Amino acid sequence: MESFVVSLTIFVLAVVVGFEIITKVPPLLHTPLMSGSNAISGITLIGAVLSAGTQHTTLTTILGLSAVVFATVNVVGGFLVTHRMLRMFRRER
C-alpha cells in the first residue's frame, strides 16, 4: 500500500508540474516543444515495448501493449501536428 501512495503522489506531482510548464510556454515555442516531446515519446515507446516483452503476468503484458499503442499514437500524432505547424511558416511559391 505504501508503494501505491508513493507512486500516486509522484503521478499527481508530475501532472501538476507538466500542466504548469505547458501553460507557461509562449505560442512561438510550441513547435520546438512539440519536437522535443516527440523525442521523449519515442523513448517512452521503447520502454513500453520492453515492458510488454517481459511477460511477467498477463496483466503486465496487456498494460505494456496498451502503453505501446498509446505511445505510438502520441509519436505519430505529434509528428503530424509538428509537420502541419511547420508548413504554416513556408513561403508560397
Contacts in CASP RR format, 6 or more apart in sequence:
PFRMAT RR
TARGET T0000
AUTHOR 0000-0000-0000
METHOD contacts of the structure
MODEL  1
MESFVVSLTIFVLAVVVGFEIITKVPPLLHTPLMSGSNAISGITLIGAVL
SAGTQHTTLTTILGLSAVVFATVNVVGGFLVTHRMLRMFRRER
25 33 0 8 1.000
30 85 0 8 1.000
31 82 0 8 1.000
31 85 0 8 1.000
31 86 0 8 1.000
34 78 0 8 1.000
34 81 0 8 1.000
34 82 0 8 1.000
34 85 0 8 1.000
35 82 0 8 1.000
37 78 0 8 1.000
38 75 0 8 1.000
38 78 0 8 1.000
38 79 0 8 1.000
38 82 0 8 1.000
41 71 0 8 1.000
41 74 0 8 1.000
41 75 0 8 1.000
41 78 0 8 1.000
42 71 0 8 1.000
42 75 0 8 1.000
44 67 0 8 1.000
44 71 0 8 1.000
44 74 0 8 1.000
45 68 0 8 1.000
45 71 0 8 1.000
45 72 0 8 1.000
45 75 0 8 1.000
47 67 0 8 1.000
48 64 0 8 1.000
48 67 0 8 1.000
48 68 0 8 1.000
48 70 0 8 1.000
48 71 0 8 1.000
49 68 0 8 1.000
51 60 0 8 1.000
51 63 0 8 1.000
51 64 0 8 1.000
51 67 0 8 1.000
52 60 0 8 1.000
52 61 0 8 1.000
52 64 0 8 1.000
52 65 0 8 1.000
52 67 0 8 1.000
52 68 0 8 1.000
53 61 0 8 1.000
53 64 0 8 1.000
54 60 0 8 1.000
54 61 0 8 1.000
55 61 0 8 1.000
END
